Amino acid sequence: VACDACGRCASDAAPGLIRMENNLPVIDYSAGGPSAPEAVFRCATRSIVWLEGEQFQDQESRRVRTG
């Protein structure tokens, strides 16, 4: 599934969290915060997924091992 560049994530996100660049969302992970998951609720293609806690740690450890 690919992003269709609708921009909903950028408009729903906290200021500075997501910006659209060349029709793709660019996420500033350091700008996260408690309201960050709300940015992905209206993603029509579900191409952006918010991971928290254990699930996020599993993804990160896999990325580090293979990267």
Secondary structure, DSSP 8 states (H G I E B T S, - for coil): -------HHHHHS-TTTEEEETTEEEE-GGG--TTGGGGGTT-TT-------HHHHHHHHHHHHHH-
